[in-house]
Amino acid sequence: MKLSDEIRSVVETKIKHTLQGIEETLKDVLEKERITFNDLRDILRGLDSSFKLLSQKWILETLYSLLLKGSMSFNELKRVLGVNSRTLSLKLRELVEQGYIKREVKPGPPLRSLYMLTEKGKNAALLSIPLVYYICLSIMEK
């Protein structure tokens, strides 16, 4: 994806501002709450299942699709992502179980399932954008 210099500058400025806010917040928490390295390690270990899920193929693409489109049916997701039914079904089930998306069944006939982001899913998708941006940037600079 090629961004104009103007848009790229705006994106990088906003990401830099966000990262500074996160860094300041982390410093405040570590100082005021007296969190140790071991405490932080335990917190990160507790997030292991979420990190494993979010790093799987099709997961971020699914979250981004729902972020951009709102709600989507199973077949719409399948068509947009180009994934087979079995794989998509497994990924959607995991995302529902971990609270990133919700499934709403519309009465039929035929029954129709709609998928949409929860607040947790929306935030995960939005927060992952700077990370994805910087990873892509570092790959393009090589």
N, C-alpha and C positions, 0 to 999 in steps of 0.2 A: 504494500500500500504506500503510495507516494502522497505526502502532505505538502502543501505549499509552505514556503518559508514562514509566511505570516501565521498560518494555523499552527505550524509546528512550534513556533515561538510562544504562542498563546498556551498551547497544551503543556509545553515544558515549564512555563512560568507557573501554571496552576498546579502541576504535579509537584514542583519544587516547594511551593507554598504548603501543599498538603503534607509533604514529607517533613517539612520543618515543624508543622503542628504536631505530627505524630511523634517526632523526636523529642520535642518539648514536653509533651504529655508523658512519654515514657520516662524521661528524667524526673519529672515531678512525682510520678507514681513510685519509682524506685527509691527516691529520697524520702518522701513523706510516709510511705507505707512500709519502708524498710524490707522490701522484697529482696531475697537473696538469689544468687544464681541458681541454687537448687530449687527454690520456689518457682522460678521462671522455667526451669527445665521440666518440672512436674506439670506446669500449666501447658507447655508445648506438647508433652506426651499425651495429655488429655485431649489435645486437638488432632491427634494422629489419624483417627478415622476420617475426620473432615478433610485433612490434607490429602490423604490417600484417595478419597472420592474425587476431590476437585482436580487432582492431577491425572485422572483417567481420561482416555480418549472419549470424545463426544460430550463430556460433561460441561466444559466451559462453552462449547458451541451451543449446547442446549440452553444454558442459562442466558447467553447473549441473544439467542433467537427470541426467547421469551421476553427479555428486557426490551428488545426493539419492537416486537410485534404485539406484546401484551399477552393475550391468551391464544393458544394454538391447539388444534386437535392432534391426535396421534398421527393421523395421515399427513397433516400439514408439516409436522416436525420431521416425519420420515422423509418426505419429499424435499424439504429445505436442506436437511442435513445429509441426505444421500446414504442413510444407514439402514441396515436390514431390520425387520420387525422384531426379531428376537433380541438383538442387541439393544435397540431403543427401549423395548419393554423393560429389560433389566436395568438400564440406566435410569429410566423414569421412576421405577420402583425404588431404587436406592435414593434418588433425590427426594422423593416423597417421604420415605422413612426417616431421612435425616433433616427434614423440615425445610428444604430449599425451595421446593415447589409444592403446590397443592393440585389435586385432581378433582375435577367437578364432573359428575356424570349427568348429562342432559338426557331427559326422557326421550324415547323414540316412539315408534320404530324409525330408523334403527337407533339404538343407544349410541350416544356420542360422548366421548371423554374429552374434556378440555383441560389443558394444563396451564398454570400461571405461576409466576414467582410469588413466594412469600416475601415478607420484609427481609428475612434472613437471606433468601436467594438473591433478591435485588441488591442488597448491600454487598454480598460476596461477589456478584458480577461486577458491580461498580468498583469495588476495592481491588479487584484483580486487574483492571484495565491498566493502571500505571505499571504494574509488574510486567504484564504482557508487552506493553509499549517499550519498556527498557530492554527486555529480552530481545525483541525484534530489532531494536536500534543497535544493540551490541552485535547481533548476527550480521546486520547489513554493513557495519563498519569493519568487519573482518576482511 
